[in-house]
């Protein structure tokens, strides 16, 4: 059998093969094509070059010269849209919307400054008076220069233990969390909610977590770096709350290893007196009273930081007594550790009680933040 070879067919296949080879070579060439910048003779891949040059060509006032920083931006922005990447790294772009496309750079900066100044920080020099109605007189066993301490342990407190000769090495980082995240207050017209327990709710807009948001805002306005965690630790089960919050705080401190100020923000609850509302009037405002609860090693568990925690609380309360007398009730010292072994300035701060309103508790946070800012400079 003789096979006849058609020359035209051979030519057709040769052309097809050559075309495929050319396409393959071109694809690989453009994939690895590199450009050399005239400015610093640094070679860049087409992908990186295009991203940088696109920014510089589109926004001529911006010159991306720090390629190492740019790489970090690209890596940290994976999974985001290009618009979100630009808005996160170039905040001024967020100002250019259809509604205010005519806003210039100076106006944008003014707006940012006004936003910072919009936080209503506490003033000093105002008349302060403790409100006796729906309150309980604070009992105490020890006193140090006006700061009262109710010692519920068998530890003998002496002047050495009570002297607040403690200085923070990290005066910037503050951690706020809530072991009893669902604790809430007396509903009113402005902050009305449906209880999912006795003065408790899973809606964090009406719990002590909302108070923590306000403390976060106030402290941030003074320049502190605040980490506020609102993890549920008392829901769906109340029992074991401190064990769960222990895990949370350990995880936070793993990435904030120098943080010393660790605040577990609570709401007080004494007996069954639901109208108990410890309050103080500062100027024209009625605000919830605060109370430090400090743990110790009185229960037999290792707690090397308890004296430092107590000293820090006394130091803060001294300043509070100077600026806003009556803002704090006596410090309570107990046998339990309350996870305060994790940091050298760890405290529980109880904000108001069941009879207080959310507004009273939110207002008290600006005074607490002011006190802390005066102590921790």
C-alpha positions in Angstrom: 0.0 0.0 0.0 1.5 3.3 -1.1 0.8 6.5 1.0 0.6 9.7 -0.9 2.0 12.8 0.9 0.2 16.0 0.2 2.8 18.9 0.2 0.0 21.4 1.0 -1.0 19.5 4.0 2.6 19.4 5.3 2.9 23.1 4.9 -0.3 23.7 6.8 0.8 21.7 9.8 4.3 23.3 9.7 2.7 26.8 9.9 0.5 25.7 12.7 3.4 24.2 14.7 5.5 27.4 14.2 2.6 29.6 15.2 2.2 27.6 18.5 5.9 27.9 19.2 5.8 31.7 18.7 2.8 32.0 21.0 4.5 29.9 23.7 7.7 31.9 23.6 5.8 35.2 23.7 3.7 34.1 26.6 6.8 33.1 28.7 8.6 36.3 27.6 5.8 38.7 28.7 5.2 36.7 31.9 8.8 37.3 33.0 9.3 40.6 31.4 11.1 43.0 33.7 11.5 46.7 33.6 14.4 48.7 34.9 13.6 51.9 36.6 15.6 55.0 35.6 15.5 56.2 39.2 17.2 53.4 41.1 18.1 50.7 38.6 16.0 48.2 40.5 14.4 45.5 38.3 10.8 44.7 39.0 8.4 42.2 37.6 5.7 43.4 35.3 3.0 42.8 38.0 4.8 44.9 40.6 5.8 47.6 38.1 2.3 48.0 36.9 0.8 48.3 40.4 3.4 50.9 41.5 3.4 52.9 38.2 -0.4 52.8 38.1 -0.5 54.6 41.5 2.1 57.1 40.6 0.6 57.8 37.1 -2.9 58.1 38.4 -2.0 60.1 41.6 1.0 62.2 40.5 1.4 63.8 43.9 2.2 60.4 45.4 5.6 58.8 44.7 6.0 55.2 45.9 9.7 54.9 46.5 9.8 52.5 49.4 9.4 49.2 47.6 9.8 47.2 50.8 6.9 49.1 52.4 4.9 48.6 49.2 5.4 44.8 49.4 4.1 44.8 52.9 1.0 46.7 51.8 0.4 44.3 49.0 0.8 41.2 51.2 -1.4 42.6 54.0 -4.1 43.6 51.5 -4.6 40.2 49.8 -8.3 39.4 49.5 -9.3 43.1 49.4 -10.6 45.0 46.5 -8.2 47.5 44.9 -10.5 50.3 46.1 -10.3 49.1 49.7 -6.5 48.7 49.5 -6.2 52.3 48.3 -8.6 53.6 50.8 -6.8 51.8 53.7 -3.4 53.0 52.7 -4.3 56.4 51.3 -7.1 57.7 53.6 -7.6 60.9 51.7 -9.1 58.9 48.8 -12.1 58.2 51.1 -13.0 61.8 50.9 -13.5 61.7 47.1 -17.1 60.6 46.7 -19.8 62.0 44.5 -21.1 64.1 47.3 -17.9 65.8 48.2 -15.6 65.3 45.2 -14.6 69.0 45.4 -13.1 68.7 48.9 -9.4 69.6 48.8 -6.6 68.2 50.9 -6.7 71.0 53.5 -10.4 70.7 54.0 -10.0 66.9 54.5 -7.3 67.5 57.1 -9.6 69.9 58.9 -12.4 67.4 59.0 -10.1 64.8 60.5 -9.0 67.2 63.2 -12.6 68.0 64.0 -13.4 64.3 64.3 -10.6 63.9 66.9 -11.8 66.9 68.8 -15.4 65.7 68.8 -14.7 63.3 71.7 -16.1 65.0 74.8 -13.2 64.7 77.2 -13.7 65.3 80.9 -12.8 68.7 82.5 -11.3 69.2 85.9 -12.1 71.7 88.6 -15.9 70.8 88.8 -17.8 70.4 91.9 -18.3 66.7 92.9 -20.8 65.2 95.2 -21.7 61.6 96.0 -25.4 60.8 95.7 -26.7 59.0 98.8 -30.1 57.9 97.3 -30.1 54.2 96.1 -26.6 53.8 97.3 -24.8 51.8 100.0 -22.1 53.3 102.2 -18.8 51.9 101.3 -17.2 50.1 104.2 -13.4 49.8 104.6 -10.7 48.3 106.8 -7.6 50.2 105.8 -6.8 53.6 104.6 -3.8 55.1 102.8 -3.7 58.9 102.4 -7.4 59.1 101.7 -7.7 55.9 99.6 -9.9 53.4 101.4 -9.4 49.6 101.1 -11.8 46.9 102.2 -9.6 43.9 102.9 -11.6 40.7 102.7 -8.5 38.5 103.0 -6.4 37.3 106.0 -3.4 39.2 104.6 -2.1 41.9 106.9 -1.9 45.1 105.0 0.9 47.4 106.0 2.2 50.7 104.8 4.8 49.1 102.6 2.1 47.1 100.7 -0.2 50.1 100.4 2.4 52.6 99.2 1.8 53.1 95.5 5.5 53.2 94.5 4.9 51.4 91.2 5.8 52.8 87.8 4.7 51.4 84.5 7.3 50.5 81.9 4.7 50.4 79.1 2.6 53.6 79.3 0.9 53.3 75.9 -0.9 49.9 75.6 -4.1 49.2 77.4 -6.2 46.0 77.2 -9.9 46.0 78.0 -12.0 42.9 78.2 -15.1 41.5 80.0 -15.3 38.3 81.9 -19.1 38.9 82.3 -19.8 40.3 78.9 -23.6 40.2 79.1 -24.0 42.3 82.3 -26.4 45.1 81.7 -28.2 48.0 83.4 -31.6 49.4 84.1 -33.4 50.0 80.7 -34.6 53.5 80.0 -36.1 55.3 77.0 -32.7 55.9 75.3 -31.2 52.5 76.1 -34.1 50.1 76.1 -33.6 46.4 75.5 -35.0 42.9 76.1 -33.4 41.1 79.0 -32.2 37.5 78.3 -31.5 37.1 82.0 -31.6 39.1 85.2 -30.1 42.4 84.0 -28.3 40.6 81.3 -28.5 40.6 77.5 -26.6 39.1 74.6 -27.0 42.4 72.7 -23.7 44.0 73.3 -25.1 47.5 72.5 -26.7 47.4 76.0 -24.1 45.6 78.1 -20.9 46.5 79.9 -19.2 45.9 76.5 -20.8 49.1 75.3 -19.3 50.8 78.3 -16.0 49.4 77.3 -16.4 50.9 73.8 -16.8 54.3 75.4 -13.7 53.8 77.6 -11.8 52.7 74.5 -12.9 55.9 72.6 -12.0 58.1 75.5 -8.5 56.6 76.1 -7.8 56.6 72.4 -8.5 60.3 72.4 -5.6 60.8 74.8 -3.3 58.8 72.5 -3.3 55.4 74.1 -3.2 52.2 72.0 -6.3 50.3 73.2 -7.2 46.7 72.6 -10.8 46.1 73.4 -12.0 42.5 73.3 -15.8 41.8 73.5 -15.8 38.0 73.4 -18.7 36.3 75.2 -17.3 34.6 78.3 -20.5 34.2 80.3 -22.7 33.0 77.5 -24.2 30.5 76.9 -22.9 29.4 80.4 -22.1 31.7 83.3 -20.1 29.1 85.1 -16.5 28.9 84.0 -16.4 32.6 82.8 -13.0 33.3 84.3 -11.5 30.2 82.7 -12.7 31.3 79.3 -11.6 34.9 79.8 -8.2 33.6 81.0 -7.7 32.1 77.5 -8.7 35.4 75.9 -6.3 37.5 77.9 -3.4 35.1 77.3 -4.0 35.3 73.6 -4.1 39.1 73.7 -0.9 39.3 75.7 0.8 36.9 73.3 0.7 39.7 70.7 0.9 42.6 73.1 3.7 41.3 75.3 4.6 44.6 76.9 1.1 45.6 78.0 0.7 46.0 81.7 -2.6 47.8 82.1 -5.3 45.1 81.7 -8.8 46.1 82.7 -11.6 43.6 83.2 -14.7 45.9 83.0 -17.7 44.7 85.0 -21.0 45.9 86.5 -21.5 45.5 90.2 -24.3 43.4 91.6 -25.0 43.4 95.4 -27.6 41.0 96.7 -31.1 41.3 95.3 -31.3 45.1 95.5 -32.0 45.9 91.9 -32.3 49.6 92.4 -28.8 49.9 93.8 -27.3 52.7 91.8 -24.0 54.0 93.2 -23.7 57.5 91.6 -21.8 60.7 91.9 -22.7 64.2 90.5 -19.8 65.9 88.7 -20.8 69.4 87.6 -24.2 69.0 86.0 -23.8 65.3 85.2 -24.8 62.2 87.2 -22.4 59.4 86.6 -22.0 55.9 87.9 -19.5 55.3 90.6 -16.6 52.9 90.0 -14.9 50.3 92.2 -11.6 48.5 91.9 -11.6 44.8 92.8 -8.1 43.4 93.3 -7.2 39.7 93.7 -4.4 38.3 95.8 -2.7 35.0 96.6 -4.8 34.6 99.7 -6.6 31.6 98.2 -3.3 29.7 97.9 -2.7 30.1 94.2 0.5 31.7 92.9 0.0 35.4 92.2 3.3 37.3 92.1 1.7 40.5 90.8 -1.0 41.1 93.3 0.8 43.8 95.3 1.7 45.7 92.1 -1.9 45.5 91.0 -3.0 46.9 94.3 -0.4 49.7 94.2 -1.5 50.7 90.7 -5.2 50.8 91.8 -4.3 52.9 94.8 -2.3 55.3 92.6 -5.2 55.7 90.2 -7.7 56.2 93.1 -5.5 58.8 94.7 -5.7 60.9 91.5 -9.4 60.3 91.3 -9.9 61.5 94.8 -8.0 64.7 93.9 -9.9 65.4 90.7 -13.4 63.9 91.3 -13.9 63.0 95.0 -16.4 60.2 95.3 -16.0 58.8 91.8 -14.5 55.6 93.3 -15.9 53.5 96.1 -13.4 51.7 98.5 -11.0 49.2 96.8 -12.0 45.6 97.5 -9.2 43.1 98.1 -10.1 39.4 97.8 -8.5 36.0 97.9 -9.3 35.0 94.3 -6.8 35.9 91.5 -9.4 37.0 88.8 -6.7 36.3 86.1 -4.8 39.3 87.4 -1.6 37.2 87.7 -1.1 37.8 84.0 -0.1 41.5 84.3 1.5 43.9 86.7 -1.3 46.5 86.5 -4.3 44.2 86.1 -7.6 45.2 87.7 -11.3 44.6 87.8 -13.2 47.9 87.5 -16.9 47.6 88.3 -18.9 50.4 86.6 -22.2 51.2 88.4 -24.7 48.5 89.3 -28.1 47.2 88.2 -29.9 50.4 89.2 -27.7 52.6 87.1 -28.6 53.6 83.5 -26.3 53.1 80.5 -26.0 56.8 80.1 -24.6 57.2 83.6 -22.1 54.5 83.0 -21.0 55.9 79.7 -20.5 59.3 81.2 -18.3 57.8 84.0 -15.9 56.5 81.4 -14.7 60.0 80.3 -13.8 60.8 84.0 -12.0 57.4 84.4 -10.1 58.1 81.2 -9.1 61.5 82.4 -7.9 60.1 85.7 -5.8 57.4 83.9 -4.4 60.0 81.5 -3.2 62.1 84.5 -1.6 59.1 86.3 -0.1 57.5 83.2 1.8 60.2 81.4 
